[in-house]
Amino acid sequence: MPKRVDHAERRARIAEALVRVAARRGLHAVGMRDVAAEAGVSLRLVQYYFETKEKLLLFGLERLAQGFGERVAARVRAAGDSPGPRAVVEALLMAALPTDEESRTFHQLYTSYAVLSLNDPALAAQPFIRNPDAAEDAVTELLRQAQAADLLRPGLDARREAVGLLALSAGLGTSILVGQRTPQYATEVLRSHLDRIFRTHGNGTPASGTPDPVNPMVPGMP
């Protein structure tokens, strides 16, 4: 009986090879032949699964986004059995900072893809993210829950604060990548802004309907 092929495993293996090559050489320098060699498969097999470099890049970035969601979820679980809105917001923002190899690769490749797509119609035509407002909506909802529980300082606009926090996280992430700031200092800055918004450091119990922190992603996050 012929051996059954696990197509999902093959696609994942090729995507992981893409991420490794792109992390070493930069996304702009990655070719399908390079990815095939890294994955230990033929170029024809890579083309069979992905057809074009653009589709391969998109799939690789989606895999990175899944990993990001898993890191956020792990941080939320570490915050306790009933993490409040602040704990979830902080988990999401901190997971986006490039503080280790995995998160550095995530930030680097997402940012590279966004920049490359500005001048590459084929990349720009790909659905870079499912919902460009997903992270903003998730953080906004969490801040509104905090307002309802009287955990935010008075007079704040939840949407505006969410936009500011995400922009701050993205900018701090880039400053870490280029060596302008240390991860420790960036973390302190981000937490100081959370201290400005929230009345308390406490966890609190979130209101019902807390957004799923596993998939709030995308650019802009970083």
N, C-alpha and C positions, 0 to 999 in steps of 0.2 A: 504494500500500500504506500503511495507517495506521501512524503512528509507534508503535513499541513503547514502553510506559511502564516505566521502571525504578522499581518500587515500593519497593525497598530504598533507593534514592537519595532518593526523596521522603520516606520515613519519617525517614531520617537528617537531611535538610534541615530538616524540621519540628522534630526533637529538638534540633538545634543552635540553632534559633531560640528554643526554650523556654529553653535554657541561657543564651543571651545576655540575654533579657528578665528571667529570674529573677535573674541576677547584678546587673542594674541596679536592679531594683525590689523584689526579695525574692520568695521562692517563694510566700508567702501571697497576694501581690497579682497573680499571673499568672492570666490567663484565656485560654481557647482562642481568643477573638477577637484578643487581643494577640499570641498566637503566630502566628496566621494572617497578621496584618499584618506581623510581623517576617520571616516566611518568604516573603512575597509570594505567598501562595496564598489561596484562599477558605476561609472558616470551614467550609463544607460538606466541603471536602477533608480538613481536619484531623479533622473528626468521622468521616469515612469510614474513615480509617486508625486512629483511636484510640478512637472512640466516646465516651469519657468523659475528663474532665480527669485523673482518677486514673490511668488507663492511660497517658495521655500523660506524666505526671510520672514514672511508673515507668520507661517506656522511656528518657526523658531521663537518669534516674539510672543506668540500665544502661549507657548510652553513656559517661557519666562514669567509671563503674567500669572500663570497657574501657580508657579513656585512662589511668587510674591504673595498671592492669596493665602497659601499654606503658611508662610511665615507670619502674616498678620494673624491668622487664626491661632497659631501657636502662642503668640504674644498675648492674645486675648485670653486664652485658656490659662496662661501663667498668671494673669491678673486676678484669678479667683473664680469661684463658682458663679457669681452674679456680678460681672463687671459693669460698672456704670458707664454713662456716655463719655466721660473724660477718658477712662481707661481704654475704651475702644478707639476713640479718636487718636489718642497717643500711640496706641499699637499700630494703627494704620500709617501715621506720619513717620514714626520711628523706623518701621520696617522699610520705608522708602529711602532712608539715608544709606549711602554706600559705606557701611561700616565693616564689611567682611568681603571675601572674594565673591560670593554669590550675589550679594546685593550690589557690589561694585559693577559686576558684569551686567546685571539687570539695568542699572541706571545708565551705564555707558552705551549699551546697545539700543535701548529705547530712545535715548537722546540722539544717537547717531542716525537711527532710522528717521526720526522726525526731521533732522537737518537734511538728509539725503533726499527725502521726498519733496522738499521745496523745489528742487531743480530736476527731478526725475519723474516724468509723467506716469511711467509704469508703476513706480512705487506709490505715487500719490493716488493712483486709481484703486489701490488695495484698501480694504476696510481696516485701516490701521488699528482701530479699536471699535468694539461693538457700539459703545455709547460714550462719546467724548465727555459727557457730563456725569458719568456714573460715580466717580469718586467725589465730585462736588456735591451731588445729590445726597450721597451717603453721609458725608460729614455735616451737611446742612441739616439733615434729619436728626442726627445725633445731637447737634447743638440745640435744635428745637425741643428735643426731649429734655435736655438739660435745663432749658428755659422753663418748661412746664413744671419741672421739679425744683425750680428756684435755685439751680446750681450755677447759673451764669450771672455775671454782673449785669445790673440793669441797663437798659437802653441800647443793647447790642442788636445788630441785624445779623441773624444766623447765616444767611446766604453770603453776605459780605465777609463775615469772619471766616467762613469756610474757604472762600476764594483766597483770602489772604494767607490762611494757614497752608493751603496746598502750594501756593506760589512760594512761600517761605521755605517749605520743605524741598521743593524742586531747586531753588536757588542755593540753599545750603548744601544739597547733594552735589551740585556741580562744583561748588567751592571746595568740597572735600576731594573730589576727583582730581582737581588741578593742583591740590596741595596748598590752597590758600588758608584752609581751616582744618583743624583736627576733628575727627568724629566726636570727641568728647566735648569740644567747644560748641560744635553745631548742635549737639544734643541739649546742651545747657541753654542755648538761645531759643530753641524750639520749646523747651519746657517753660522758659520764662514767659513766652507768649501765651502758652496755655494757662499759666498762673494769672496772667492779666485778664484772661477771658472768664475763667472759672472762679467761683467764690471759694471753693474748697479743693483740697487735694484728695478728698475722700472718694471712695468708689461709688457708693450709692447703688441703688437698684434701678436698672434701666426701665423705662416705660415699655409697654408691649410693642411689638413690631419693630424691634431694633434691626436696622439693615444688616444683612449678611456681610460680615467683614471679609469674607473669603474672596469675593469677586467684585470689588468696587473699582477695578483698575482701568486705569491708564495714564498715558502721558499727561502731563500735568501732574502725574503721580508716577514717576518723578515729574 
